[in-house]
C-alpha cells in the first residue's frame, strides 16, 4: 500500500527548508540594523508601560517602524491576555 509516500513531502529537501529559514533570519536582521539607535530604548519603555497595567510576555508585543517617503509610522501590536 502506498499510503506513506502520499504524506511525504518530496518537493522540499532539508537544504531548501534551511535556506528559506536562513533568508527569513537575514531579512529580520537587516530590518533591525536599519532601525534608529533610539528604537530599542523606546521599545523597552513601551514594554514597561504596558507591564504596569497588564502582565504580558515580551513576545506578545511586536513593534515595527516603517519609513515611507518623509513619514515614519510606528506600529504596535499587543496580544493581551483574556
mmJSON file of the N, C-alpha and C atoms, coordinates in Angstrom:
{"data_MODEL":{"atom_site":{
"group_PDB":["ATOM","ATOM","ATOM","ATOM","ATOM","ATOM","ATOM","ATOM","ATOM","ATOM","ATOM","ATOM","ATOM","ATOM","ATOM","ATOM","ATOM","ATOM","ATOM","ATOM","ATOM","ATOM","ATOM","ATOM","ATOM","ATOM","ATOM","ATOM","ATOM","ATOM","ATOM","ATOM","ATOM","ATOM","ATOM","ATOM","ATOM","ATOM","ATOM","ATOM","ATOM","ATOM","ATOM","ATOM","ATOM","ATOM","ATOM","ATOM","ATOM","ATOM","ATOM","ATOM","ATOM","ATOM","ATOM","ATOM","ATOM","ATOM","ATOM","ATOM","ATOM","ATOM","ATOM","ATOM","ATOM","ATOM","ATOM","ATOM","ATOM","ATOM","ATOM","ATOM","ATOM","ATOM","ATOM","ATOM","ATOM","ATOM","ATOM","ATOM","ATOM","ATOM","ATOM","ATOM","ATOM","ATOM","ATOM","ATOM","ATOM","ATOM","ATOM","ATOM","ATOM","ATOM","ATOM","ATOM","ATOM","ATOM","ATOM","ATOM","ATOM","ATOM","ATOM","ATOM","ATOM","ATOM","ATOM","ATOM","ATOM","ATOM","ATOM","ATOM","ATOM","ATOM","ATOM","ATOM","ATOM","ATOM","ATOM","ATOM","ATOM","ATOM","ATOM","ATOM","ATOM","ATOM","ATOM","ATOM","ATOM","ATOM","ATOM","ATOM","ATOM","ATOM","ATOM","ATOM","ATOM","ATOM","ATOM","ATOM","ATOM","ATOM","ATOM","ATOM","ATOM","ATOM","ATOM","ATOM","ATOM","ATOM","ATOM","ATOM","ATOM","ATOM","ATOM","ATOM","ATOM","ATOM","ATOM","ATOM","ATOM","ATOM","ATOM","ATOM","ATOM","ATOM","ATOM","ATOM","ATOM","ATOM","ATOM","ATOM","ATOM","ATOM","ATOM","ATOM","ATOM","ATOM","ATOM","ATOM","ATOM","ATOM","ATOM","ATOM","ATOM","ATOM","ATOM","ATOM","ATOM","ATOM","ATOM","ATOM","ATOM","ATOM","ATOM","ATOM","ATOM","ATOM","ATOM","ATOM","ATOM","ATOM","ATOM","ATOM","ATOM","ATOM","ATOM","ATOM","ATOM","ATOM","ATOM","ATOM","ATOM","ATOM","ATOM","ATOM","ATOM","ATOM","ATOM","ATOM","ATOM","ATOM","ATOM","ATOM","ATOM","ATOM","ATOM","ATOM","ATOM","ATOM","ATOM","ATOM","ATOM","ATOM","ATOM","ATOM","ATOM","ATOM","ATOM","ATOM","ATOM","ATOM","ATOM","ATOM","ATOM","ATOM"],
"id":[1,2,3,4,5,6,7,8,9,10,11,12,13,14,15,16,17,18,19,20,21,22,23,24,25,26,27,28,29,30,31,32,33,34,35,36,37,38,39,40,41,42,43,44,45,46,47,48,49,50,51,52,53,54,55,56,57,58,59,60,61,62,63,64,65,66,67,68,69,70,71,72,73,74,75,76,77,78,79,80,81,82,83,84,85,86,87,88,89,90,91,92,93,94,95,96,97,98,99,100,101,102,103,104,105,106,107,108,109,110,111,112,113,114,115,116,117,118,119,120,121,122,123,124,125,126,127,128,129,130,131,132,133,134,135,136,137,138,139,140,141,142,143,144,145,146,147,148,149,150,151,152,153,154,155,156,157,158,159,160,161,162,163,164,165,166,167,168,169,170,171,172,173,174,175,176,177,178,179,180,181,182,183,184,185,186,187,188,189,190,191,192,193,194,195,196,197,198,199,200,201,202,203,204,205,206,207,208,209,210,211,212,213,214,215,216,217,218,219,220,221,222,223,224,225,226,227,228,229,230,231,232,233,234,235,236,237,238,239,240,241,242,243,244,245,246],
"type_symbol":["N","C","C","N","C","C","N","C","C","N","C","C","N","C","C","N","C","C","N","C","C","N","C","C","N","C","C","N","C","C","N","C","C","N","C","C","N","C","C","N","C","C","N","C","C","N","C","C","N","C","C","N","C","C","N","C","C","N","C","C","N","C","C","N","C","C","N","C","C","N","C","C","N","C","C","N","C","C","N","C","C","N","C","C","N","C","C","N","C","C","N","C","C","N","C","C","N","C","C","N","C","C","N","C","C","N","C","C","N","C","C","N","C","C","N","C","C","N","C","C","N","C","C","N","C","C","N","C","C","N","C","C","N","C","C","N","C","C","N","C","C","N","C","C","N","C","C","N","C","C","N","C","C","N","C","C","N","C","C","N","C","C","N","C","C","N","C","C","N","C","C","N","C","C","N","C","C","N","C","C","N","C","C","N","C","C","N","C","C","N","C","C","N","C","C","N","C","C","N","C","C","N","C","C","N","C","C","N","C","C","N","C","C","N","C","C","N","C","C","N","C","C","N","C","C","N","C","C","N","C","C","N","C","C","N","C","C","N","C","C","N","C","C","N","C","C"],
"label_atom_id":["N","CA","C","N","CA","C","N","CA","C","N","CA","C","N","CA","C","N","CA","C","N","CA","C","N","CA","C","N","CA","C","N","CA","C","N","CA","C","N","CA","C","N","CA","C","N","CA","C","N","CA","C","N","CA","C","N","CA","C","N","CA","C","N","CA","C","N","CA","C","N","CA","C","N","CA","C","N","CA","C","N","CA","C","N","CA","C","N","CA","C","N","CA","C","N","CA","C","N","CA","C","N","CA","C","N","CA","C","N","CA","C","N","CA","C","N","CA","C","N","CA","C","N","CA","C","N","CA","C","N","CA","C","N","CA","C","N","CA","C","N","CA","C","N","CA","C","N","CA","C","N","CA","C","N","CA","C","N","CA","C","N","CA","C","N","CA","C","N","CA","C","N","CA","C","N","CA","C","N","CA","C","N","CA","C","N","CA","C","N","CA","C","N","CA","C","N","CA","C","N","CA","C","N","CA","C","N","CA","C","N","CA","C","N","CA","C","N","CA","C","N","CA","C","N","CA","C","N","CA","C","N","CA","C","N","CA","C","N","CA","C","N","CA","C","N","CA","C","N","CA","C","N","CA","C","N","CA","C","N","CA","C","N","CA","C","N","CA","C","N","CA","C","N","CA","C","N","CA","C","N","CA","C","N","CA","C"],
"label_alt_id":[null,null,null,null,null,null,null,null,null,null,null,null,null,null,null,null,null,null,null,null,null,null,null,null,null,null,null,null,null,null,null,null,null,null,null,null,null,null,null,null,null,null,null,null,null,null,null,null,null,null,null,null,null,null,null,null,null,null,null,null,null,null,null,null,null,null,null,null,null,null,null,null,null,null,null,null,null,null,null,null,null,null,null,null,null,null,null,null,null,null,null,null,null,null,null,null,null,null,null,null,null,null,null,null,null,null,null,null,null,null,null,null,null,null,null,null,null,null,null,null,null,null,null,null,null,null,null,null,null,null,null,null,null,null,null,null,null,null,null,null,null,null,null,null,null,null,null,null,null,null,null,null,null,null,null,null,null,null,null,null,null,null,null,null,null,null,null,null,null,null,null,null,null,null,null,null,null,null,null,null,null,null,null,null,null,null,null,null,null,null,null,null,null,null,null,null,null,null,null,null,null,null,null,null,null,null,null,null,null,null,null,null,null,null,null,null,null,null,null,null,null,null,null,null,null,null,null,null,null,null,null,null,null,null,null,null,null,null,null,null,null,null,null,null,null,null],
"label_comp_id":["UNK","UNK","UNK","UNK","UNK","UNK","UNK","UNK","UNK","UNK","UNK","UNK","UNK","UNK","UNK","UNK","UNK","UNK","UNK","UNK","UNK","UNK","UNK","UNK","UNK","UNK","UNK","UNK","UNK","UNK","UNK","UNK","UNK","UNK","UNK","UNK","UNK","UNK","UNK","UNK","UNK","UNK","UNK","UNK","UNK","UNK","UNK","UNK","UNK","UNK","UNK","UNK","UNK","UNK","UNK","UNK","UNK","UNK","UNK","UNK","UNK","UNK","UNK","UNK","UNK","UNK","UNK","UNK","UNK","UNK","UNK","UNK","UNK","UNK","UNK","UNK","UNK","UNK","UNK","UNK","UNK","UNK","UNK","UNK","UNK","UNK","UNK","UNK","UNK","UNK","UNK","UNK","UNK","UNK","UNK","UNK","UNK","UNK","UNK","UNK","UNK","UNK","UNK","UNK","UNK","UNK","UNK","UNK","UNK","UNK","UNK","UNK","UNK","UNK","UNK","UNK","UNK","UNK","UNK","UNK","UNK","UNK","UNK","UNK","UNK","UNK","UNK","UNK","UNK","UNK","UNK","UNK","UNK","UNK","UNK","UNK","UNK","UNK","UNK","UNK","UNK","UNK","UNK","UNK","UNK","UNK","UNK","UNK","UNK","UNK","UNK","UNK","UNK","UNK","UNK","UNK","UNK","UNK","UNK","UNK","UNK","UNK","UNK","UNK","UNK","UNK","UNK","UNK","UNK","UNK","UNK","UNK","UNK","UNK","UNK","UNK","UNK","UNK","UNK","UNK","UNK","UNK","UNK","UNK","UNK","UNK","UNK","UNK","UNK","UNK","UNK","UNK","UNK","UNK","UNK","UNK","UNK","UNK","UNK","UNK","UNK","UNK","UNK","UNK","UNK","UNK","UNK","UNK","UNK","UNK","UNK","UNK","UNK","UNK","UNK","UNK","UNK","UNK","UNK","UNK","UNK","UNK","UNK","UNK","UNK","UNK","UNK","UNK","UNK","UNK","UNK","UNK","UNK","UNK","UNK","UNK","UNK","UNK","UNK","UNK","UNK","UNK","UNK","UNK","UNK","UNK"],
"label_asym_id":["A","A","A","A","A","A","A","A","A","A","A","A","A","A","A","A","A","A","A","A","A","A","A","A","A","A","A","A","A","A","A","A","A","A","A","A","A","A","A","A","A","A","A","A","A","A","A","A","A","A","A","A","A","A","A","A","A","A","A","A","A","A","A","A","A","A","A","A","A","A","A","A","A","A","A","A","A","A","A","A","A","A","A","A","A","A","A","A","A","A","A","A","A","A","A","A","A","A","A","A","A","A","A","A","A","A","A","A","A","A","A","A","A","A","A","A","A","A","A","A","A","A","A","A","A","A","A","A","A","A","A","A","A","A","A","A","A","A","A","A","A","A","A","A","A","A","A","A","A","A","A","A","A","A","A","A","A","A","A","A","A","A","A","A","A","A","A","A","A","A","A","A","A","A","A","A","A","A","A","A","A","A","A","A","A","A","A","A","A","A","A","A","A","A","A","A","A","A","A","A","A","A","A","A","A","A","A","A","A","A","A","A","A","A","A","A","A","A","A","A","A","A","A","A","A","A","A","A","A","A","A","A","A","A","A","A","A","A","A","A","A","A","A","A","A","A"],
"label_entity_id":["1","1","1","1","1","1","1","1","1","1","1","1","1","1","1","1","1","1","1","1","1","1","1","1","1","1","1","1","1","1","1","1","1","1","1","1","1","1","1","1","1","1","1","1","1","1","1","1","1","1","1","1","1","1","1","1","1","1","1","1","1","1","1","1","1","1","1","1","1","1","1","1","1","1","1","1","1","1","1","1","1","1","1","1","1","1","1","1","1","1","1","1","1","1","1","1","1","1","1","1","1","1","1","1","1","1","1","1","1","1","1","1","1","1","1","1","1","1","1","1","1","1","1","1","1","1","1","1","1","1","1","1","1","1","1","1","1","1","1","1","1","1","1","1","1","1","1","1","1","1","1","1","1","1","1","1","1","1","1","1","1","1","1","1","1","1","1","1","1","1","1","1","1","1","1","1","1","1","1","1","1","1","1","1","1","1","1","1","1","1","1","1","1","1","1","1","1","1","1","1","1","1","1","1","1","1","1","1","1","1","1","1","1","1","1","1","1","1","1","1","1","1","1","1","1","1","1","1","1","1","1","1","1","1","1","1","1","1","1","1","1","1","1","1","1","1"],
"label_seq_id":[1,1,1,2,2,2,3,3,3,4,4,4,5,5,5,6,6,6,7,7,7,8,8,8,9,9,9,10,10,10,11,11,11,12,12,12,13,13,13,14,14,14,15,15,15,16,16,16,17,17,17,18,18,18,19,19,19,20,20,20,21,21,21,22,22,22,23,23,23,24,24,24,25,25,25,26,26,26,27,27,27,28,28,28,29,29,29,30,30,30,31,31,31,32,32,32,33,33,33,34,34,34,35,35,35,36,36,36,37,37,37,38,38,38,39,39,39,40,40,40,41,41,41,42,42,42,43,43,43,44,44,44,45,45,45,46,46,46,47,47,47,48,48,48,49,49,49,50,50,50,51,51,51,52,52,52,53,53,53,54,54,54,55,55,55,56,56,56,57,57,57,58,58,58,59,59,59,60,60,60,61,61,61,62,62,62,63,63,63,64,64,64,65,65,65,66,66,66,67,67,67,68,68,68,69,69,69,70,70,70,71,71,71,72,72,72,73,73,73,74,74,74,75,75,75,76,76,76,77,77,77,78,78,78,79,79,79,80,80,80,81,81,81,82,82,82],
"pdbx_PDB_ins_code":[null,null,null,null,null,null,null,null,null,null,null,null,null,null,null,null,null,null,null,null,null,null,null,null,null,null,null,null,null,null,null,null,null,null,null,null,null,null,null,null,null,null,null,null,null,null,null,null,null,null,null,null,null,null,null,null,null,null,null,null,null,null,null,null,null,null,null,null,null,null,null,null,null,null,null,null,null,null,null,null,null,null,null,null,null,null,null,null,null,null,null,null,null,null,null,null,null,null,null,null,null,null,null,null,null,null,null,null,null,null,null,null,null,null,null,null,null,null,null,null,null,null,null,null,null,null,null,null,null,null,null,null,null,null,null,null,null,null,null,null,null,null,null,null,null,null,null,null,null,null,null,null,null,null,null,null,null,null,null,null,null,null,null,null,null,null,null,null,null,null,null,null,null,null,null,null,null,null,null,null,null,null,null,null,null,null,null,null,null,null,null,null,null,null,null,null,null,null,null,null,null,null,null,null,null,null,null,null,null,null,null,null,null,null,null,null,null,null,null,null,null,null,null,null,null,null,null,null,null,null,null,null,null,null,null,null,null,null,null,null,null,null,null,null,null,null],
"Cartn_x":[0.841,0.0,0.886,0.598,1.433,0.844,0.545,-0.042,1.025,2.157,3.191,3.821,4.077,4.611,3.645,2.378,1.394,1.637,2.021,2.245,3.64,4.538,5.914,6.002,6.677,6.833,8.159,8.118,9.324,9.798,8.958,9.291,10.339,10.424,11.356,12.368,13.608,14.663,14.985,15.709,16.066,16.962,17.759,18.614,17.78,16.731,15.913,15.111,14.675,13.969,14.917,16.13,17.132,17.462,17.543,17.822,16.715,15.46,14.332,14.338,14.641,14.704,15.823,16.956,18.078,17.719,16.976,16.533,15.671,14.798,13.932,14.769,15.746,16.602,17.417,17.982,18.78,17.915,16.71,15.803,15.457,15.237,14.919,16.095,17.295,18.494,18.695,18.452,18.592,17.616,16.39,15.397,15.832,16.42,16.865,18.04,18.913,20.052,19.619,18.521,18.057,17.261,16.992,16.232,17.12,16.524,17.315,17.827,18.889,19.511,18.609,17.676,16.778,15.641,15.496,14.352,14.311,15.444,15.478,15.087,15.567,15.219,13.73,13.2,11.781,10.945,11.394,10.686,10.653,11.76,11.796,10.85,10.829,9.944,8.479,8.118,6.736,6.37,7.278,7.031,6.822,7.63,7.498,6.138,5.667,4.361,3.246,3.303,2.271,2.269,3.468,3.569,3.013,2.908,2.3,0.829,0.191,-1.25,-1.63,-0.808,-1.136,0.128,-0.016,1.109,1.176,2.173,2.308,3.727,3.849,5.137,5.72,7.004,7.586,7.383,7.205,6.979,5.572,4.686,3.326,3.233,4.359,4.389,5.306,4.768,5.57,5.514,6.683,6.786,7.58,7.024,7.699,7.725,8.801,8.933,9.083,8.146,8.177,8.383,9.27,9.532,8.991,8.132,7.572,7.744,8.483,8.782,9.345,8.633,9.129,8.313,7.701,6.832,7.277,7.357,7.672,6.42,6.148,4.961,5.425,4.989,5.288,4.064,4.228,3.122,3.363,2.36,2.456,1.328,1.679,0.696,0.927,-0.121,-0.034,-1.107,-0.702,-1.655,-1.922,-3.126,-3.488,-4.077,-3.827,-4.428,-5.931,-6.644,-8.114,-8.545],
"Cartn_y":[-1.171,0.0,1.235,2.197,3.385,4.582,4.413,5.494,6.445,5.922,6.763,7.74,7.371,8.361,9.517,9.304,10.375,11.506,11.142,12.147,12.745,12.104,12.597,13.743,14.821,15.988,15.87,15.366,15.195,16.493,17.49,18.729,19.559,19.427,20.25,19.376,19.567,18.867,19.667,19.06,19.769,20.967,20.885,22.016,23.202,22.955,24.077,24.684,23.863,24.382,25.237,24.76,25.515,26.827,26.809,28.014,29.049,28.606,29.518,30.118,29.306,29.807,30.822,30.56,31.491,32.822,32.782,34.02,34.859,34.203,34.924,35.561,34.818,35.341,36.532,36.436,37.525,38.76,38.582,39.717,40.388,39.589,40.145,40.945,40.416,41.113,42.43,42.441,43.676,44.736,44.329,45.286,45.896,45.088,45.611,46.567,46.327,47.22,48.568,48.609,49.853,50.722,50.223,50.988,52.039,53.164,54.182,53.648,54.252,53.738,53.889,54.819,55.003,53.979,53.197,52.303,51.249,50.645,49.615,50.193,51.401,52.037,52.371,52.848,53.169,51.903,50.809,49.536,49.07,49.204,48.832,49.704,51.015,51.921,51.577,51.263,50.882,49.604,48.642,47.395,47.665,48.55,48.864,49.485,50.369,50.994,49.957,49.079,48.051,47.117,46.772,45.85,46.453,47.775,48.4,48.013,47.779,47.537,46.087,45.384,44.023,43.171,41.973,41.041,40.306,40.644,40.042,39.537,38.643,38.12,39.081,39.389,40.294,39.835,38.544,38.058,38.354,38.806,39.167,40.59,41.288,42.674,42.748,43.244,43.443,44.92,45.498,46.902,46.999,47.743,47.929,49.409,49.825,51.187,51.148,51.779,51.798,53.229,53.392,54.705,54.745,55.714,55.906,57.372,57.613,58.981,59.787,60.8,61.626,61.398,60.23,59.913,58.599,58.578,57.358,56.894,55.596,55.024,53.985,54.157,53.203,52.322,51.017,50.072,49.214,49.158,48.418,47.406,46.121,45.043,44.337,44.314,43.697,42.617,41.418,40.337,40.331,40.756,40.857,39.544,39.227,38.009,38.181,37.071,37.133,37.752],
"Cartn_z":[0.0,0.0,0.0,-0.82,-0.983,-0.253,1.0,1.779,2.32,2.754,3.337,2.346,1.11,0.173,-0.066,0.16,-0.01,0.984,2.22,3.252,3.214,2.55,2.479,1.482,1.887,1.027,0.282,-0.953,-1.744,-2.379,-2.398,-3.094,-2.357,-1.045,-0.291,0.43,0.103,0.832,2.081,2.984,4.212,3.912,2.86,2.486,2.022,1.257,0.784,1.926,2.861,4.031,4.862,5.063,5.815,5.116,3.805,3.033,3.218,3.18,3.37,4.773,5.766,7.142,7.295,6.667,6.725,6.073,4.977,4.317,5.257,5.995,6.941,8.049,8.559,9.627,9.129,7.951,7.397,7.167,6.65,6.43,7.757,8.792,10.103,10.655,10.513,10.981,10.231,8.944,8.164,8.637,8.928,9.422,10.738,11.614,12.898,12.739,11.769,11.546,11.01,10.271,9.667,10.63,11.83,12.799,13.455,13.852,14.562,15.89,16.397,17.615,18.843,18.824,19.96,19.976,18.921,18.789,19.891,20.233,21.271,22.634,22.936,24.219,24.254,23.151,23.072,23.234,22.649,22.762,24.222,24.931,26.349,27.17,26.888,27.621,27.392,26.162,25.852,26.591,26.624,27.345,28.837,29.413,30.837,31.146,30.282,30.492,30.407,29.423,29.269,30.479,30.978,32.115,33.41,33.483,34.663,34.798,33.67,33.669,33.384,32.61,32.19,32.266,32.816,32.864,31.525,30.711,29.386,29.179,28.23,27.811,26.769,26.82,25.816,24.38,24.179,22.818,22.317,23.228,22.843,22.317,22.298,21.815,20.601,19.5,18.3,17.925,17.76,17.409,16.106,15.16,13.877,13.536,12.931,12.46,10.95,10.256,8.798,8.322,7.364,6.774,5.364,5.103,3.771,3.399,2.361,1.901,3.065,3.512,4.613,5.885,6.001,7.137,7.774,9.097,9.83,10.557,10.471,11.107,12.124,13.355,14.41,14.594,14.377,14.5,15.736,16.597,17.844,17.896,18.005,18.125,19.445,20.281,21.589,21.698,22.051,22.296,23.799,24.166,25.581,26.069,27.343,27.895,28.058,28.17,28.304,29.58],
"occupancy":[1.0,1.0,1.0,1.0,1.0,1.0,1.0,1.0,1.0,1.0,1.0,1.0,1.0,1.0,1.0,1.0,1.0,1.0,1.0,1.0,1.0,1.0,1.0,1.0,1.0,1.0,1.0,1.0,1.0,1.0,1.0,1.0,1.0,1.0,1.0,1.0,1.0,1.0,1.0,1.0,1.0,1.0,1.0,1.0,1.0,1.0,1.0,1.0,1.0,1.0,1.0,1.0,1.0,1.0,1.0,1.0,1.0,1.0,1.0,1.0,1.0,1.0,1.0,1.0,1.0,1.0,1.0,1.0,1.0,1.0,1.0,1.0,1.0,1.0,1.0,1.0,1.0,1.0,1.0,1.0,1.0,1.0,1.0,1.0,1.0,1.0,1.0,1.0,1.0,1.0,1.0,1.0,1.0,1.0,1.0,1.0,1.0,1.0,1.0,1.0,1.0,1.0,1.0,1.0,1.0,1.0,1.0,1.0,1.0,1.0,1.0,1.0,1.0,1.0,1.0,1.0,1.0,1.0,1.0,1.0,1.0,1.0,1.0,1.0,1.0,1.0,1.0,1.0,1.0,1.0,1.0,1.0,1.0,1.0,1.0,1.0,1.0,1.0,1.0,1.0,1.0,1.0,1.0,1.0,1.0,1.0,1.0,1.0,1.0,1.0,1.0,1.0,1.0,1.0,1.0,1.0,1.0,1.0,1.0,1.0,1.0,1.0,1.0,1.0,1.0,1.0,1.0,1.0,1.0,1.0,1.0,1.0,1.0,1.0,1.0,1.0,1.0,1.0,1.0,1.0,1.0,1.0,1.0,1.0,1.0,1.0,1.0,1.0,1.0,1.0,1.0,1.0,1.0,1.0,1.0,1.0,1.0,1.0,1.0,1.0,1.0,1.0,1.0,1.0,1.0,1.0,1.0,1.0,1.0,1.0,1.0,1.0,1.0,1.0,1.0,1.0,1.0,1.0,1.0,1.0,1.0,1.0,1.0,1.0,1.0,1.0,1.0,1.0,1.0,1.0,1.0,1.0,1.0,1.0,1.0,1.0,1.0,1.0,1.0,1.0,1.0,1.0,1.0,1.0,1.0,1.0],
"B_iso_or_equiv":[0.0,0.0,0.0,0.0,0.0,0.0,0.0,0.0,0.0,0.0,0.0,0.0,0.0,0.0,0.0,0.0,0.0,0.0,0.0,0.0,0.0,0.0,0.0,0.0,0.0,0.0,0.0,0.0,0.0,0.0,0.0,0.0,0.0,0.0,0.0,0.0,0.0,0.0,0.0,0.0,0.0,0.0,0.0,0.0,0.0,0.0,0.0,0.0,0.0,0.0,0.0,0.0,0.0,0.0,0.0,0.0,0.0,0.0,0.0,0.0,0.0,0.0,0.0,0.0,0.0,0.0,0.0,0.0,0.0,0.0,0.0,0.0,0.0,0.0,0.0,0.0,0.0,0.0,0.0,0.0,0.0,0.0,0.0,0.0,0.0,0.0,0.0,0.0,0.0,0.0,0.0,0.0,0.0,0.0,0.0,0.0,0.0,0.0,0.0,0.0,0.0,0.0,0.0,0.0,0.0,0.0,0.0,0.0,0.0,0.0,0.0,0.0,0.0,0.0,0.0,0.0,0.0,0.0,0.0,0.0,0.0,0.0,0.0,0.0,0.0,0.0,0.0,0.0,0.0,0.0,0.0,0.0,0.0,0.0,0.0,0.0,0.0,0.0,0.0,0.0,0.0,0.0,0.0,0.0,0.0,0.0,0.0,0.0,0.0,0.0,0.0,0.0,0.0,0.0,0.0,0.0,0.0,0.0,0.0,0.0,0.0,0.0,0.0,0.0,0.0,0.0,0.0,0.0,0.0,0.0,0.0,0.0,0.0,0.0,0.0,0.0,0.0,0.0,0.0,0.0,0.0,0.0,0.0,0.0,0.0,0.0,0.0,0.0,0.0,0.0,0.0,0.0,0.0,0.0,0.0,0.0,0.0,0.0,0.0,0.0,0.0,0.0,0.0,0.0,0.0,0.0,0.0,0.0,0.0,0.0,0.0,0.0,0.0,0.0,0.0,0.0,0.0,0.0,0.0,0.0,0.0,0.0,0.0,0.0,0.0,0.0,0.0,0.0,0.0,0.0,0.0,0.0,0.0,0.0,0.0,0.0,0.0,0.0,0.0,0.0,0.0,0.0,0.0,0.0,0.0,0.0],
"pdbx_formal_charge":[null,null,null,null,null,null,null,null,null,null,null,null,null,null,null,null,null,null,null,null,null,null,null,null,null,null,null,null,null,null,null,null,null,null,null,null,null,null,null,null,null,null,null,null,null,null,null,null,null,null,null,null,null,null,null,null,null,null,null,null,null,null,null,null,null,null,null,null,null,null,null,null,null,null,null,null,null,null,null,null,null,null,null,null,null,null,null,null,null,null,null,null,null,null,null,null,null,null,null,null,null,null,null,null,null,null,null,null,null,null,null,null,null,null,null,null,null,null,null,null,null,null,null,null,null,null,null,null,null,null,null,null,null,null,null,null,null,null,null,null,null,null,null,null,null,null,null,null,null,null,null,null,null,null,null,null,null,null,null,null,null,null,null,null,null,null,null,null,null,null,null,null,null,null,null,null,null,null,null,null,null,null,null,null,null,null,null,null,null,null,null,null,null,null,null,null,null,null,null,null,null,null,null,null,null,null,null,null,null,null,null,null,null,null,null,null,null,null,null,null,null,null,null,null,null,null,null,null,null,null,null,null,null,null,null,null,null,null,null,null,null,null,null,null,null,null],
"auth_seq_id":[1,1,1,2,2,2,3,3,3,4,4,4,5,5,5,6,6,6,7,7,7,8,8,8,9,9,9,10,10,10,11,11,11,12,12,12,13,13,13,14,14,14,15,15,15,16,16,16,17,17,17,18,18,18,19,19,19,20,20,20,21,21,21,22,22,22,23,23,23,24,24,24,25,25,25,26,26,26,27,27,27,28,28,28,29,29,29,30,30,30,31,31,31,32,32,32,33,33,33,34,34,34,35,35,35,36,36,36,37,37,37,38,38,38,39,39,39,40,40,40,41,41,41,42,42,42,43,43,43,44,44,44,45,45,45,46,46,46,47,47,47,48,48,48,49,49,49,50,50,50,51,51,51,52,52,52,53,53,53,54,54,54,55,55,55,56,56,56,57,57,57,58,58,58,59,59,59,60,60,60,61,61,61,62,62,62,63,63,63,64,64,64,65,65,65,66,66,66,67,67,67,68,68,68,69,69,69,70,70,70,71,71,71,72,72,72,73,73,73,74,74,74,75,75,75,76,76,76,77,77,77,78,78,78,79,79,79,80,80,80,81,81,81,82,82,82],
"auth_comp_id":["UNK","UNK","UNK","UNK","UNK","UNK","UNK","UNK","UNK","UNK","UNK","UNK","UNK","UNK","UNK","UNK","UNK","UNK","UNK","UNK","UNK","UNK","UNK","UNK","UNK","UNK","UNK","UNK","UNK","UNK","UNK","UNK","UNK","UNK","UNK","UNK","UNK","UNK","UNK","UNK","UNK","UNK","UNK","UNK","UNK","UNK","UNK","UNK","UNK","UNK","UNK","UNK","UNK","UNK","UNK","UNK","UNK","UNK","UNK","UNK","UNK","UNK","UNK","UNK","UNK","UNK","UNK","UNK","UNK","UNK","UNK","UNK","UNK","UNK","UNK","UNK","UNK","UNK","UNK","UNK","UNK","UNK","UNK","UNK","UNK","UNK","UNK","UNK","UNK","UNK","UNK","UNK","UNK","UNK","UNK","UNK","UNK","UNK","UNK","UNK","UNK","UNK","UNK","UNK","UNK","UNK","UNK","UNK","UNK","UNK","UNK","UNK","UNK","UNK","UNK","UNK","UNK","UNK","UNK","UNK","UNK","UNK","UNK","UNK","UNK","UNK","UNK","UNK","UNK","UNK","UNK","UNK","UNK","UNK","UNK","UNK","UNK","UNK","UNK","UNK","UNK","UNK","UNK","UNK","UNK","UNK","UNK","UNK","UNK","UNK","UNK","UNK","UNK","UNK","UNK","UNK","UNK","UNK","UNK","UNK","UNK","UNK","UNK","UNK","UNK","UNK","UNK","UNK","UNK","UNK","UNK","UNK","UNK","UNK","UNK","UNK","UNK","UNK","UNK","UNK","UNK","UNK","UNK","UNK","UNK","UNK","UNK","UNK","UNK","UNK","UNK","UNK","UNK","UNK","UNK","UNK","UNK","UNK","UNK","UNK","UNK","UNK","UNK","UNK","UNK","UNK","UNK","UNK","UNK","UNK","UNK","UNK","UNK","UNK","UNK","UNK","UNK","UNK","UNK","UNK","UNK","UNK","UNK","UNK","UNK","UNK","UNK","UNK","UNK","UNK","UNK","UNK","UNK","UNK","UNK","UNK","UNK","UNK","UNK","UNK","UNK","UNK","UNK","UNK","UNK","UNK"],
"auth_asym_id":["A","A","A","A","A","A","A","A","A","A","A","A","A","A","A","A","A","A","A","A","A","A","A","A","A","A","A","A","A","A","A","A","A","A","A","A","A","A","A","A","A","A","A","A","A","A","A","A","A","A","A","A","A","A","A","A","A","A","A","A","A","A","A","A","A","A","A","A","A","A","A","A","A","A","A","A","A","A","A","A","A","A","A","A","A","A","A","A","A","A","A","A","A","A","A","A","A","A","A","A","A","A","A","A","A","A","A","A","A","A","A","A","A","A","A","A","A","A","A","A","A","A","A","A","A","A","A","A","A","A","A","A","A","A","A","A","A","A","A","A","A","A","A","A","A","A","A","A","A","A","A","A","A","A","A","A","A","A","A","A","A","A","A","A","A","A","A","A","A","A","A","A","A","A","A","A","A","A","A","A","A","A","A","A","A","A","A","A","A","A","A","A","A","A","A","A","A","A","A","A","A","A","A","A","A","A","A","A","A","A","A","A","A","A","A","A","A","A","A","A","A","A","A","A","A","A","A","A","A","A","A","A","A","A","A","A","A","A","A","A","A","A","A","A","A","A"],
"auth_atom_id":["N","CA","C","N","CA","C","N","CA","C","N","CA","C","N","CA","C","N","CA","C","N","CA","C","N","CA","C","N","CA","C","N","CA","C","N","CA","C","N","CA","C","N","CA","C","N","CA","C","N","CA","C","N","CA","C","N","CA","C","N","CA","C","N","CA","C","N","CA","C","N","CA","C","N","CA","C","N","CA","C","N","CA","C","N","CA","C","N","CA","C","N","CA","C","N","CA","C","N","CA","C","N","CA","C","N","CA","C","N","CA","C","N","CA","C","N","CA","C","N","CA","C","N","CA","C","N","CA","C","N","CA","C","N","CA","C","N","CA","C","N","CA","C","N","CA","C","N","CA","C","N","CA","C","N","CA","C","N","CA","C","N","CA","C","N","CA","C","N","CA","C","N","CA","C","N","CA","C","N","CA","C","N","CA","C","N","CA","C","N","CA","C","N","CA","C","N","CA","C","N","CA","C","N","CA","C","N","CA","C","N","CA","C","N","CA","C","N","CA","C","N","CA","C","N","CA","C","N","CA","C","N","CA","C","N","CA","C","N","CA","C","N","CA","C","N","CA","C","N","CA","C","N","CA","C","N","CA","C","N","CA","C","N","CA","C","N","CA","C","N","CA","C","N","CA","C","N","CA","C","N","CA","C","N","CA","C"],
"pdbx_PDB_model_num":[1,1,1,1,1,1,1,1,1,1,1,1,1,1,1,1,1,1,1,1,1,1,1,1,1,1,1,1,1,1,1,1,1,1,1,1,1,1,1,1,1,1,1,1,1,1,1,1,1,1,1,1,1,1,1,1,1,1,1,1,1,1,1,1,1,1,1,1,1,1,1,1,1,1,1,1,1,1,1,1,1,1,1,1,1,1,1,1,1,1,1,1,1,1,1,1,1,1,1,1,1,1,1,1,1,1,1,1,1,1,1,1,1,1,1,1,1,1,1,1,1,1,1,1,1,1,1,1,1,1,1,1,1,1,1,1,1,1,1,1,1,1,1,1,1,1,1,1,1,1,1,1,1,1,1,1,1,1,1,1,1,1,1,1,1,1,1,1,1,1,1,1,1,1,1,1,1,1,1,1,1,1,1,1,1,1,1,1,1,1,1,1,1,1,1,1,1,1,1,1,1,1,1,1,1,1,1,1,1,1,1,1,1,1,1,1,1,1,1,1,1,1,1,1,1,1,1,1,1,1,1,1,1,1,1,1,1,1,1,1,1,1,1,1,1,1]
}}}
